[in-house]
Amino acid sequence: MPKSDLRTDGRSSAQGDATASHGICVRAVVKRFAGHTALAGVNLDVAPGEVVALLGPNGAGKSTLLRILGTTVLPDQGTATVVGHDVTDDPSAVRRRIGVTLGDERSWYWRLSGRQNLEFFGAMYGLRRRAARARAAELLRDVGLERAADRRFDGYSSGMRARLSLARALLTEPSVLLLDEPTRAIDPVAAVDFRDRVKQLASKDGRSLLLATHDLYEAAAVADRIVVLGGGRVRAERDGGADPSELEAELLSLEDRRS
């Protein structure tokens, strides 16, 4: 497949500022930690129904960008909006519209079943008991855990836990999903199943989905666009379905520049 034009501003010419009121819109975002610049002027759009994968070496700024969009970290400069709401000025509105998976199993109640966990978190998110029960049942069916719904979480495989994390991220019917390396701890077969479900979620309900990953094949398989970060900047942008070997060469060139 031919290379797409490389862009350094992180904006798709087909989207522009239209994304600002619908999906994700990041403009000139800078973030520093103790003298280290994690993000150095990042621009990025994710339209409704679009899956964008973030690739980059460790320290490229992928997780920092997701944390800013998830409102757990504030940008030092620039703006970031989710469905038209600014992460700095209106973080509560942003949080009501996002679902996040971080691959962190410590936040689960291991002695509760998958169903009980989802019902509990539904209540934490403000759903009434009946609504939480109905939503949990619907999501367990959607992510393929209906038969294992009443099994304790500590009996779930890594793939099942990843799917339950996705279900939890969807509890509030978010417009935007932020996924930080969701398949890093699961086997290849389970990872393929997970990616298929992610693509269906974006296309079915028109969600904006931003996925940070180190897996080149995952990025090529699931994303509509691939954005390569390096040194806190957008270094390249490619169409989904790009050849993983080309993506690997891109990442290796970034590593060479750092060394």
Residue frames relative to the residue before (quaternion, step in Angstrom):
aa qw qx qy qz dx dy dz
M 1.0000 0.0000 0.0000 0.0000 0.00 0.00 0.00
P 0.4630 -0.6942 0.4591 0.3049 3.64 -0.80 0.88
K 0.5608 -0.6023 0.4441 0.3543 3.52 -1.15 0.61
S 0.4013 -0.6646 0.5601 0.2890 3.53 -1.10 0.65
D 0.6369 -0.5153 0.3880 0.4223 3.57 -1.22 0.38
L 0.3796 -0.7062 0.5470 0.2409 3.54 -0.96 0.88
R 0.0844 -0.7799 0.6196 0.0289 3.53 -1.03 0.89
T 0.2708 -0.7758 0.5487 0.1541 3.57 -1.02 0.72
D 0.6303 0.5289 -0.3590 0.4406 3.61 1.21 0.00
G 0.4415 -0.7397 0.4270 0.2748 3.62 1.28 -0.05
R 0.6222 0.5396 -0.3560 0.4415 3.61 1.16 0.27
S 0.3602 -0.7110 0.5611 0.2234 3.53 -0.92 0.90
S 0.4724 -0.6942 0.4616 0.2861 3.58 -0.79 0.98
A 0.6340 0.5420 -0.3315 0.4409 3.59 1.19 -0.46
Q 0.7227 0.4355 -0.2389 0.4806 3.57 1.22 -0.39
G 0.0043 -0.8376 0.5452 0.0339 3.57 0.71 -1.07
D 0.8010 -0.3075 0.2179 0.4651 3.53 -1.16 -0.63
A 0.4269 0.6986 -0.4780 0.3182 3.63 1.20 0.02
T 0.6126 0.5727 -0.3427 0.4234 3.56 1.15 -0.63
A 0.5235 0.6886 -0.4069 0.2936 3.58 1.12 -0.59
S 0.7725 0.3428 -0.1971 0.4968 3.60 0.96 -0.74
H 0.7244 0.4378 -0.2430 0.4738 3.61 1.21 -0.05
G 0.8297 0.1447 -0.0617 0.5355 3.62 0.57 -1.06
I 0.7209 -0.3282 0.3128 0.5241 3.53 -0.73 -1.17
C 0.0079 0.7880 -0.6147 0.0326 3.56 -0.95 0.89
V 0.0081 -0.7961 0.6027 -0.0539 3.58 -0.56 1.22
R 0.0043 -0.8174 0.5744 -0.0441 3.57 -0.79 1.03
A 0.8702 -0.1261 0.0470 0.4739 3.53 -0.76 1.21
V 0.2385 0.8087 -0.5044 0.1862 3.58 1.02 0.79
V 0.0752 -0.7713 0.6319 -0.0122 3.51 -0.96 1.08
K 0.0619 0.7789 -0.6230 0.0360 3.57 -1.04 0.82
R 0.0817 -0.7934 0.6031 0.0102 3.55 -0.89 1.05
F 0.1074 -0.7595 0.6384 0.0637 3.54 -1.18 0.68
A 0.8470 -0.1646 0.0902 0.4974 3.57 -0.63 1.16
G 0.7800 -0.3493 0.1705 0.4905 3.54 0.82 1.01
H 0.6430 0.4835 -0.3266 0.4961 3.59 1.28 -0.18
T 0.2959 -0.7542 0.5616 0.1679 3.57 -0.86 0.97
A 0.2118 -0.8010 0.5519 0.0944 3.58 -0.40 1.26
L 0.7704 0.0852 -0.0407 0.6305 3.58 1.10 -0.76
A 0.1224 -0.8347 0.5369 0.0021 3.55 -0.77 1.08
G 0.8024 -0.2526 0.1218 0.5269 3.57 0.77 1.04
V 0.1883 0.8207 -0.5118 0.1703 3.57 0.84 1.03
N 0.0926 -0.7479 0.6558 0.0446 3.54 -1.11 0.87
L 0.1615 0.7912 -0.5709 0.1483 3.57 -0.86 0.95
D 0.0959 -0.7612 0.6387 0.0590 3.56 -1.13 0.77
V 0.0081 -0.7401 0.6706 0.0507 3.53 -1.24 0.60
A 0.2820 -0.7959 0.5185 0.1347 3.56 -0.51 1.21
P 0.6351 -0.4980 0.4015 0.4329 3.61 -1.21 0.27
G 0.8081 0.2396 -0.2020 0.4987 3.56 -0.94 0.93
E 0.6239 0.5492 -0.3312 0.4466 3.58 1.28 -0.03
V 0.2159 -0.7344 0.6294 0.1338 3.54 -1.18 0.74
V 0.0384 -0.7877 0.6147 -0.0155 3.56 -0.73 1.13
A 0.2093 -0.7753 0.5870 0.1027 3.57 -0.86 1.00
L 0.2402 -0.7390 0.6142 0.1378 3.54 -1.06 0.87
L 0.0511 -0.7774 0.6270 0.0006 3.55 -0.78 1.08
G 0.3289 0.7367 -0.5583 0.1935 3.54 -1.22 0.47
P 0.5834 -0.5787 0.4268 0.3776 3.57 -1.18 0.46
N 0.6789 -0.4353 0.3694 0.4617 3.56 -1.28 0.12
G 0.7893 0.2797 -0.2246 0.4984 3.55 -0.93 0.92
A 0.4531 0.7080 -0.4426 0.3124 3.58 1.25 0.10
G 0.5812 -0.5982 0.3751 0.4046 3.60 1.18 -0.50
K 0.3740 0.7616 -0.4695 0.2441 3.59 1.26 0.05
S 0.7252 0.4350 -0.2518 0.4706 3.58 0.69 -1.09
T 0.6080 0.5513 -0.3553 0.4474 3.59 1.06 -0.68
L 0.6516 0.5085 -0.3176 0.4648 3.57 0.95 -0.83
L 0.6539 0.4993 -0.3168 0.4720 3.60 0.96 -0.81
R 0.6456 0.5203 -0.3207 0.4578 3.58 1.00 -0.77
I 0.6235 0.5172 -0.3381 0.4790 3.59 1.05 -0.68
L 0.6830 0.4704 -0.2873 0.4792 3.59 0.89 -0.89
G 0.6802 0.4654 -0.2762 0.4944 3.58 1.20 -0.54
T 0.4601 -0.7369 0.3824 0.3147 3.59 1.41 0.12
T 0.4950 0.6409 -0.4605 0.3636 3.62 1.11 0.45
V 0.7403 0.2014 -0.1487 0.6239 3.57 1.34 -0.22
L 0.2993 -0.7567 0.5525 0.1806 3.59 -0.99 0.79
P 0.4669 -0.6551 0.5010 0.3193 3.61 -1.03 0.66
D 0.4563 -0.6647 0.5159 0.2897 3.57 -1.17 0.57
Q 0.7790 0.0161 0.0060 0.6268 3.55 1.14 -0.68
G 0.7198 0.4362 -0.3222 0.4334 3.55 -1.29 0.37
T 0.3713 -0.7164 0.5480 0.2204 3.55 -1.34 -0.02
A 0.0427 -0.7604 0.6471 0.0357 3.53 -1.25 0.58
T 0.0355 -0.8038 0.5938 -0.0119 3.57 -0.79 1.03
V 0.1541 -0.7455 0.6432 0.0825 3.51 -1.24 0.67
V 0.8165 -0.1082 -0.0021 0.5671 3.57 -0.55 1.24
G 0.7497 -0.4305 0.2070 0.4580 3.57 0.94 0.94
H 0.6450 0.5077 -0.3246 0.4699 3.61 1.25 -0.10
D 0.4119 -0.7337 0.4945 0.2179 3.54 -0.82 1.06
V 0.4850 -0.6974 0.4450 0.2835 3.59 -0.83 0.98
T 0.6796 0.4659 -0.2876 0.4882 3.59 1.17 -0.50
D 0.7499 0.4181 -0.2210 0.4626 3.58 0.84 -0.99
D 0.8212 0.1063 -0.0232 0.5602 3.61 1.02 -0.68
P 0.0021 0.8570 -0.5153 0.0048 3.61 0.69 1.04
S 0.6039 0.5672 -0.3679 0.4222 3.61 1.05 -0.64
A 0.6561 0.4990 -0.3085 0.4748 3.58 0.98 -0.84
V 0.6198 0.5334 -0.3403 0.4643 3.59 1.06 -0.73
R 0.6805 0.5083 -0.2983 0.4354 3.57 0.84 -0.99
R 0.6354 0.5276 -0.3348 0.4537 3.58 1.12 -0.58
R 0.7436 0.4212 -0.2070 0.4762 3.58 1.18 -0.43
I 0.6886 0.4528 -0.2863 0.4888 3.58 1.25 0.04
G 0.1487 -0.7132 0.6705 0.1403 3.49 -1.38 0.40
V 0.1271 -0.8188 0.5597 0.0102 3.56 -0.89 0.98
T 0.0293 -0.7552 0.6524 0.0558 3.57 -1.08 0.74
L 0.1349 -0.8203 0.5552 0.0235 3.54 -0.83 1.07
G 0.4627 -0.6935 0.4447 0.3274 3.59 1.23 0.00
D 0.4849 0.6634 -0.4240 0.3808 3.57 1.22 0.52
E 0.2232 -0.8166 0.5216 0.1063 3.58 -0.37 1.22
R 0.5178 0.6714 -0.4124 0.3331 3.61 1.21 -0.26
S 0.6588 0.5357 -0.3132 0.4253 3.57 1.14 -0.50
W 0.5883 0.5772 -0.3733 0.4259 3.60 1.26 -0.08
Y 0.3958 -0.6609 0.5761 0.2735 3.54 -1.33 0.41
W 0.3283 -0.8244 0.4326 0.1593 3.51 -0.11 1.38
R 0.6991 0.4629 -0.2852 0.4643 3.62 1.08 -0.57
L 0.6026 0.5255 -0.3630 0.4785 3.57 1.29 -0.07
S 0.5409 -0.6016 0.4727 0.3493 3.55 -1.23 0.42
G 0.6793 -0.4551 0.3685 0.4424 3.54 -1.30 0.15
R 0.6500 0.5209 -0.3101 0.4584 3.56 0.96 -0.89
Q 0.6787 0.4944 -0.2955 0.4556 3.59 0.86 -0.95
N 0.6190 0.5365 -0.3425 0.4602 3.56 1.03 -0.73
L 0.6871 0.4789 -0.2946 0.4603 3.58 0.82 -0.95
E 0.6447 0.5110 -0.3288 0.4639 3.59 0.96 -0.79
F 0.6307 0.5308 -0.3330 0.4578 3.58 1.02 -0.78
F 0.7057 0.4479 -0.2773 0.4738 3.59 0.80 -0.98
G 0.5778 0.5636 -0.3771 0.4542 3.59 1.13 -0.54
A 0.6507 0.4959 -0.3080 0.4857 3.58 0.99 -0.82
M 0.6325 0.5331 -0.3274 0.4567 3.59 1.03 -0.78
Y 0.6985 0.4534 -0.2578 0.4900 3.56 1.11 -0.69
G 0.6541 -0.5692 0.2956 0.4011 3.58 1.26 0.19
L 0.4813 0.6561 -0.4562 0.3602 3.60 1.20 0.17
R 0.4627 -0.6475 0.5183 0.3131 3.58 -1.04 0.69
R 0.7090 -0.5041 0.2774 0.4076 3.54 -1.20 0.60
R 0.6864 0.4753 -0.3010 0.4608 3.60 0.81 -0.93
A 0.6592 0.5042 -0.3072 0.4657 3.56 0.99 -0.84
A 0.6423 0.5217 -0.3220 0.4600 3.58 1.01 -0.81
R 0.6447 0.5200 -0.3168 0.4622 3.57 1.00 -0.83
A 0.6842 0.4834 -0.2879 0.4640 3.58 0.90 -0.92
R 0.6603 0.5063 -0.3082 0.4612 3.57 0.97 -0.84
A 0.6307 0.5302 -0.3307 0.4601 3.59 1.01 -0.80
A 0.6591 0.5096 -0.3104 0.4578 3.58 0.91 -0.90
E 0.6493 0.5249 -0.3103 0.4546 3.58 0.98 -0.87
L 0.7069 0.4684 -0.2687 0.4568 3.57 0.88 -0.96
L 0.6093 0.5431 -0.3540 0.4567 3.58 1.03 -0.69
R 0.6372 0.5028 -0.3149 0.4919 3.55 1.09 -0.71
D 0.6737 0.5224 -0.3018 0.4268 3.59 0.91 -0.94
V 0.7578 0.3622 -0.2111 0.5000 3.61 1.00 -0.75
G 0.5710 -0.6549 0.3562 0.3438 3.57 1.26 0.30
L 0.5524 0.6096 -0.3969 0.4072 3.58 1.12 0.61
E 0.2864 0.7989 -0.4954 0.1854 3.58 1.23 0.27
R 0.7000 0.4699 -0.2821 0.4578 3.61 0.88 -0.88
A 0.7315 0.3900 -0.2236 0.5127 3.58 1.15 -0.59
A 0.3108 0.8080 -0.4680 0.1777 3.58 1.26 0.14
D 0.7767 0.3448 -0.1758 0.4969 3.58 0.96 -0.84
R 0.4571 0.6360 -0.4732 0.4033 3.56 1.22 0.46
R 0.5409 -0.6274 0.4421 0.3438 3.58 -1.02 0.73
F 0.6110 -0.5883 0.3920 0.3562 3.53 -1.10 0.77
D 0.6635 0.5143 -0.3262 0.4345 3.61 0.97 -0.74
G 0.6484 0.4799 -0.3284 0.4914 3.59 1.28 -0.04
Y 0.5074 0.6477 -0.4205 0.3823 3.58 1.27 0.07
S 0.4527 -0.6358 0.5480 0.3009 3.54 -1.19 0.62
S 0.6774 -0.4817 0.3475 0.4340 3.58 -1.26 0.22
G 0.6403 0.5243 -0.3281 0.4555 3.59 1.04 -0.70
M 0.6446 0.5107 -0.3136 0.4747 3.56 1.03 -0.79
R 0.6394 0.5203 -0.3278 0.4616 3.57 1.02 -0.76
A 0.6274 0.5271 -0.3340 0.4658 3.58 1.05 -0.75
R 0.6682 0.4881 -0.3045 0.4718 3.58 0.96 -0.82
L 0.6348 0.5099 -0.3357 0.4736 3.59 1.05 -0.69
S 0.6117 0.5376 -0.3436 0.4677 3.59 1.08 -0.68
L 0.6341 0.5117 -0.3245 0.4804 3.56 1.04 -0.76
A 0.6340 0.5256 -0.3291 0.4621 3.59 0.98 -0.81
R 0.6531 0.5078 -0.3233 0.4595 3.58 0.93 -0.82
A 0.6412 0.5294 -0.3258 0.4500 3.58 0.99 -0.79
L 0.7111 0.4593 -0.2460 0.4720 3.58 1.18 -0.59
L 0.3781 0.7767 -0.4573 0.2114 3.60 1.26 -0.15
T 0.7717 0.3558 -0.1867 0.4930 3.58 0.88 -0.89
E 0.4503 -0.7071 0.4301 0.3351 3.59 1.30 0.33
P 0.0703 0.8542 -0.5116 0.0603 3.60 0.77 1.02
S 0.4818 -0.6487 0.5110 0.2931 3.53 -1.28 0.47
V 0.7754 0.2359 -0.0974 0.5776 3.56 1.23 -0.57
L 0.1323 -0.7692 0.6208 0.0736 3.57 -1.03 0.86
L 0.1222 -0.7670 0.6284 0.0431 3.55 -1.00 0.96
L 0.0231 -0.8230 0.5655 -0.0472 3.58 -0.46 1.21
D 0.1181 -0.8038 0.5821 0.0334 3.57 -0.64 1.15
E 0.8135 -0.2670 0.1051 0.5058 3.56 -0.26 1.36
P 0.0644 0.8654 -0.4954 0.0381 3.60 0.78 0.98
T 0.7487 0.3950 -0.2264 0.4818 3.65 1.12 -0.47
R 0.3614 0.7839 -0.4642 0.1982 3.60 1.22 0.12
A 0.7764 0.3441 -0.1840 0.4949 3.62 1.06 -0.61
I 0.6382 0.5390 -0.3372 0.4342 3.60 1.18 0.23
D 0.5998 -0.6031 0.3967 0.3453 3.55 -1.20 0.57
P 0.6965 -0.5179 0.2958 0.3989 3.61 -1.16 0.50
V 0.6533 0.5079 -0.3304 0.4540 3.61 0.94 -0.78
A 0.6663 0.4838 -0.2971 0.4834 3.58 0.93 -0.88
A 0.6221 0.5498 -0.3411 0.4408 3.58 1.06 -0.71
V 0.6341 0.5233 -0.3295 0.4643 3.59 0.99 -0.80
D 0.6456 0.5166 -0.3096 0.4696 3.58 0.96 -0.88
F 0.6519 0.5230 -0.3089 0.4540 3.57 0.96 -0.92
R 0.6615 0.5127 -0.3080 0.4524 3.59 0.91 -0.91
D 0.6278 0.5330 -0.3360 0.4571 3.58 1.00 -0.79
R 0.6620 0.5035 -0.3050 0.4640 3.58 0.97 -0.85
V 0.6240 0.5392 -0.3334 0.4569 3.58 1.04 -0.78
K 0.6660 0.4985 -0.3073 0.4620 3.59 0.88 -0.90
Q 0.6410 0.5227 -0.3216 0.4610 3.58 1.00 -0.78
L 0.6381 0.5404 -0.3289 0.4389 3.58 0.98 -0.83
A 0.6744 0.4920 -0.2992 0.4621 3.56 0.94 -0.87
S 0.7247 0.4482 -0.2587 0.4550 3.57 0.83 -0.98
K 0.6604 0.5423 -0.3070 0.4190 3.57 1.01 -0.83
D 0.8331 0.2171 -0.0700 0.5039 3.57 0.76 -1.05
G 0.4983 -0.6999 0.4097 0.3066 3.59 1.23 0.19
R 0.3279 0.7515 -0.5101 0.2598 3.56 1.07 0.67
S 0.3897 -0.6416 0.5974 0.2821 3.53 -1.28 0.50
L 0.0436 -0.8227 0.5663 -0.0239 3.57 -0.77 1.00
L 0.0667 -0.7861 0.6145 -0.0058 3.54 -0.75 1.14
L 0.0800 -0.8232 0.5601 -0.0467 3.53 -0.59 1.27
A 0.1571 -0.7594 0.6252 0.0882 3.58 -0.77 1.06
T 0.1247 0.8050 -0.5646 0.1331 3.58 -0.75 1.03
H 0.3370 -0.6889 0.5927 0.2459 3.52 -1.35 0.36
D 0.5824 0.6106 -0.3518 0.4052 3.56 1.28 -0.25
L 0.3441 -0.7759 0.4952 0.1855 3.58 -0.36 1.26
Y 0.6541 0.5072 -0.3165 0.4634 3.58 1.01 -0.78
E 0.6148 0.5382 -0.3428 0.4635 3.56 1.06 -0.71
A 0.6553 0.5145 -0.3082 0.4593 3.58 0.89 -0.95
A 0.6831 0.4893 -0.2877 0.4596 3.57 0.90 -0.95
A 0.7088 0.4901 -0.2656 0.4324 3.58 1.00 -0.85
V 0.8015 0.3606 -0.1618 0.4488 3.58 0.84 -0.92
A 0.7140 0.5141 -0.2638 0.3953 3.60 1.03 -0.71
D 0.4218 -0.6475 0.5729 0.2733 3.51 -1.29 0.55
R 0.7717 0.0436 -0.0266 0.6340 3.54 1.22 -0.64
I 0.2106 -0.7550 0.6107 0.1124 3.53 -1.21 0.62
V 0.1107 -0.7865 0.6073 0.0218 3.55 -0.80 1.10
V 0.2070 -0.7895 0.5716 0.0849 3.56 -0.74 1.12
L 0.1493 -0.7822 0.6024 0.0552 3.56 -0.77 1.14
G 0.1038 0.7735 -0.6226 0.0582 3.53 -1.18 0.65
G 0.8387 0.0521 -0.0621 0.5385 3.55 -0.75 0.99
G 0.6875 -0.5078 0.2834 0.4350 3.55 1.09 0.68
R 0.6807 0.4372 -0.2854 0.5138 3.57 1.26 0.23
V 0.4972 -0.5871 0.5310 0.3553 3.56 -1.30 0.34
R 0.1723 -0.8248 0.5356 0.0565 3.55 -0.55 1.21
A 0.8005 -0.0507 0.0674 0.5934 3.58 1.10 -0.64
E 0.1199 -0.7630 0.6296 0.0834 3.52 -1.30 0.40
R 0.0322 -0.8062 0.5903 -0.0220 3.55 -0.88 0.98
D 0.5605 -0.5757 0.4714 0.3636 3.54 -1.27 0.37
G 0.5931 -0.5467 0.4473 0.3864 3.54 -1.23 0.45
G 0.7351 0.3810 -0.3007 0.4734 3.54 -1.16 0.63
A 0.3475 0.7471 -0.4960 0.2739 3.57 1.26 0.24
D 0.5765 -0.5791 0.4493 0.3611 3.55 -1.19 0.55
P 0.4664 -0.6984 0.4590 0.2897 3.64 -0.66 1.04
S 0.6112 0.5501 -0.3660 0.4359 3.61 1.07 -0.61
E 0.6313 0.5104 -0.3334 0.4793 3.60 1.09 -0.65
L 0.6335 0.5189 -0.3272 0.4716 3.56 1.04 -0.77
E 0.6355 0.5286 -0.3266 0.4582 3.57 1.00 -0.82
A 0.6444 0.5178 -0.3182 0.4641 3.58 0.98 -0.84
E 0.6259 0.5408 -0.3274 0.4568 3.56 1.05 -0.79
L 0.6839 0.4797 -0.2808 0.4725 3.57 0.92 -0.93
L 0.6387 0.5225 -0.3319 0.4571 3.59 0.99 -0.77
S 0.6381 0.5186 -0.3362 0.4592 3.57 1.02 -0.71
L 0.6171 0.5313 -0.3410 0.4698 3.58 1.11 -0.64
E 0.6477 0.5138 -0.3111 0.4688 3.56 1.00 -0.87
D 0.6361 0.5284 -0.3314 0.4543 3.59 1.00 -0.80
R 0.6564 0.5100 -0.3223 0.4529 3.59 1.01 -0.77
R 0.6610 0.5116 -0.3095 0.4535 3.57 1.12 -0.64
S 0.6860 0.5090 -0.2850 0.4349 3.58 1.09 -0.70
